[in-house]
Amino acid sequence: MNPRGESFGRAVACLLLAVLLFDLQGAMIKMLGDRYSVPQIATFRNLFGLIPSFLLALWATRGTKGLARFHLSRWPLALGRGISIAFAQYCFYLSLTRMEFATASTLAFAGPLFITALSVPLLGHHVGMVRWLAVGVGFAGVVLVMRPGGEVFQWIAILPIGAAFGYGLSSVMVRLFPDSVPTTVINLHSTLVTLTCSAILMILLDVYVPVASVTDWAWLIAMGMVGGCAVFCLVAAYRLTRPGNLSPFEYFGIPFSFVIGWLWFDEAPFGRLFPGALLIVAGGLLIVWRERRREQLPATPPKTGGADGL
């Protein structure tokens, strides 16, 4: 028996399931975008996504009684993180409704590049030449996918990059919380803020459309539950092993998005995405490799935050 190997295997399985669920959620958003506005979709996603987030927070704080289990002293930080996720959601969901599914999903994988860049001013980290080179390689891939000057490059193509920035910012901000605060509690507070932001935007823009059918209600509920379950799987995966061991597997989201886009929406933008997608992945993996080389001591369970607001 090899408990460590079994834990790693379970962690990889949980992460791959999370990545697949996030892509399925994106496909539901794209489908619903024909009938409902992005703020309304985001509101329902966060509303129904609260259920698994709340259950996950209950499970993680089961040793604490009363409302103290959900106490968060640095609530302004949770407020800022929730706003950054709300911004990322709006950008990503809108891009899904206007772009090919795989293209929008691939560009959103620029998140690790923003995490590296933002860690310098926000966390005071030193980023060496290797990681800056990785950022440059990744952004070169982003440029190749966007193709400035070509017919593909429209203002909509900037939206997934905005989403990557928002999710990257939320990932960096989660590291500003004390280590004693459970990740699940941080995510619960951030989800509440994100829900509030999307609902306010929906009301201000007056874009609410009555849900047309029971089938649409089912899709909206499924979208939120799938997203919430994806967060659960993501947190579970990163609690089983070091983050550096799992990060490369997140890029399975790109081939997953290819297959889902092809089967669900009859899209096949393979020529448009290569070789840019390969450079985005290469930049992210180079950052992961460099981080693993820098690890000297066993890592504490990480506070993940990049994908939890998807």
Backbone hydrogen bonds, N-H to C=O, Kabsch-Sander energy under -0.5 kcal/mol:
donor,donor_aa,acceptor,acceptor_aa,energy
6,E,2,N,-2.7
7,S,3,P,-2.7
8,F,4,R,-2.2
9,G,5,G,-2.5
10,R,6,E,-2.5
11,A,7,S,-2.4
12,V,8,F,-2.6
13,A,9,G,-2.2
14,C,10,R,-2.6
15,L,11,A,-2.5
16,L,12,V,-2.7
17,L,13,A,-2.1
18,A,14,C,-2.3
19,V,15,L,-2.7
20,L,16,L,-2.3
21,L,17,L,-2.6
22,F,18,A,-2.4
23,D,19,V,-2.0
24,L,20,L,-2.4
25,Q,21,L,-2.5
26,G,22,F,-2.1
27,A,23,D,-2.0
28,M,24,L,-2.0
29,I,25,Q,-2.3
30,K,26,G,-2.4
31,M,27,A,-2.1
32,L,28,M,-2.7
33,G,29,I,-1.7
34,D,31,M,-1.0
35,R,32,L,-1.9
36,Y,32,L,-2.1
37,S,207,V,-0.6
41,I,37,S,-2.4
42,A,38,V,-2.9
43,T,39,P,-2.1
44,F,40,Q,-2.2
45,R,41,I,-2.5
46,N,42,A,-2.4
47,L,43,T,-2.3
48,F,44,F,-2.5
49,G,45,R,-1.6
50,L,46,N,-0.8
50,L,47,L,-0.7
51,I,48,F,-0.9
53,S,49,G,-1.4
54,F,50,L,-3.1
55,L,51,I,-2.2
56,L,52,P,-2.4
57,A,53,S,-2.1
58,L,54,F,-2.4
59,W,55,L,-2.2
60,A,56,L,-2.2
61,T,57,A,-1.5
62,R,59,W,-1.1
64,T,61,T,-2.2
68,A,65,K,-0.7
69,R,66,G,-1.3
70,F,67,L,-1.8
71,H,68,A,-1.2
75,W,73,S,-1.1
77,L,74,R,-0.7
78,A,74,R,-1.4
79,L,75,W,-2.5
80,G,76,P,-2.3
81,R,77,L,-2.4
82,G,78,A,-2.6
83,I,79,L,-2.1
84,S,80,G,-2.0
85,I,81,R,-2.0
86,A,82,G,-2.4
87,F,83,I,-2.4
88,A,84,S,-2.1
89,Q,85,I,-3.1
90,Y,86,A,-2.3
91,C,87,F,-2.2
92,F,88,A,-2.8
93,Y,89,Q,-3.2
94,L,90,Y,-2.1
95,S,91,C,-2.0
96,L,92,F,-2.1
97,T,93,Y,-1.4
98,R,94,L,-0.9
98,R,95,S,-0.6
99,M,95,S,-2.2
104,A,100,E,-2.3
105,S,101,F,-2.3
106,T,102,A,-2.4
107,L,103,T,-2.2
108,A,104,A,-1.6
109,F,106,T,-1.3
110,A,107,L,-1.4
111,G,108,A,-1.2
113,L,110,A,-0.9
114,F,110,A,-1.4
115,I,111,G,-2.3
116,T,112,P,-1.9
117,A,113,L,-1.9
118,L,114,F,-3.2
119,S,115,I,-1.5
120,V,117,A,-0.9
122,L,118,L,-2.1
123,L,119,S,-1.0
124,G,120,V,-0.9
125,H,119,S,-2.2
127,V,125,H,-0.6
128,G,126,H,-0.6
132,W,128,G,-2.1
133,L,129,M,-2.5
134,A,130,V,-2.1
135,V,131,R,-2.3
136,G,132,W,-2.3
137,V,133,L,-2.6
138,G,134,A,-2.5
139,F,135,V,-2.5
140,A,136,G,-1.8
141,G,137,V,-1.7
142,V,138,G,-1.8
143,V,139,F,-2.4
144,L,140,A,-2.0
145,V,141,G,-2.1
146,M,142,V,-2.5
147,R,143,V,-2.6
150,G,147,R,-2.2
153,F,147,R,-0.7
153,F,150,G,-0.6
154,Q,152,V,-1.1
157,A,154,Q,-1.6
158,I,155,W,-1.4
159,L,156,I,-1.4
162,G,158,I,-2.1
163,A,159,L,-2.4
164,A,160,P,-2.4
165,F,161,I,-2.2
166,G,162,G,-2.4
167,Y,163,A,-2.8
168,G,164,A,-2.4
169,L,165,F,-2.7
170,S,166,G,-2.1
171,S,167,Y,-1.9
172,V,168,G,-1.9
173,M,169,L,-2.6
174,V,170,S,-1.6
175,R,172,V,-1.1
176,L,173,M,-1.9
177,F,174,V,-1.0
181,V,178,P,-1.6
186,I,182,P,-1.8
187,N,183,T,-2.6
188,L,184,T,-2.1
189,H,185,V,-2.3
190,S,186,I,-2.4
191,T,187,N,-2.5
192,L,188,L,-2.0
193,V,189,H,-2.1
194,T,190,S,-2.7
195,L,191,T,-2.8
196,T,192,L,-2.2
197,C,193,V,-2.6
198,S,194,T,-2.5
199,A,195,L,-2.3
200,I,196,T,-2.5
201,L,197,C,-2.4
202,M,198,S,-2.2
203,I,199,A,-2.2
204,L,200,I,-2.9
205,L,201,L,-2.3
206,D,202,M,-0.7
207,V,202,M,-1.7
217,W,213,S,-1.9
218,A,214,V,-2.3
219,W,215,T,-2.2
220,L,216,D,-2.7
221,I,217,W,-2.6
222,A,218,A,-2.6
223,M,219,W,-2.6
224,G,220,L,-2.0
225,M,221,I,-2.7
226,V,222,A,-3.0
227,G,223,M,-2.1
228,G,224,G,-2.5
229,C,225,M,-2.7
230,A,226,V,-2.1
231,V,227,G,-1.8
232,F,228,G,-1.9
233,C,229,C,-2.5
234,L,230,A,-2.3
235,V,231,V,-2.7
236,A,232,F,-2.5
237,A,233,C,-2.4
238,Y,234,L,-2.1
239,R,235,V,-1.0
240,L,236,A,-0.6
240,L,237,A,-1.2
241,T,237,A,-0.7
245,N,242,R,-1.0
246,L,242,R,-0.7
246,L,243,P,-1.0
247,S,243,P,-2.4
249,F,246,L,-1.8
250,E,246,L,-0.7
250,E,247,S,-1.5
251,Y,248,P,-1.1
252,F,249,F,-1.7
253,G,250,E,-2.0
254,I,251,Y,-1.4
256,F,252,F,-2.2
257,S,253,G,-2.1
258,F,254,I,-1.9
259,V,255,P,-2.4
260,I,256,F,-2.7
261,G,257,S,-2.6
262,W,258,F,-2.1
263,L,259,V,-2.8
264,W,260,I,-3.0
265,F,260,I,-0.6
265,F,261,G,-1.2
266,D,262,W,-0.7
267,E,261,G,-2.0
270,F,268,A,-0.7
273,L,269,P,-1.7
274,F,270,F,-1.4
277,A,273,L,-3.5
279,L,275,P,-1.7
280,I,276,G,-2.1
281,V,277,A,-2.3
282,A,278,L,-2.6
283,G,279,L,-2.7
284,G,280,I,-2.0
285,L,281,V,-2.9
286,L,282,A,-2.2
287,I,283,G,-1.7
288,V,284,G,-2.1
289,W,285,L,-2.8
290,R,286,L,-2.2
291,E,287,I,-2.4
292,R,288,V,-2.4
293,R,289,W,-1.8
294,R,290,R,-1.3
295,E,291,E,-0.8
295,E,292,R,-0.6
304,T,302,P,-0.8
310,L,307,A,-1.9
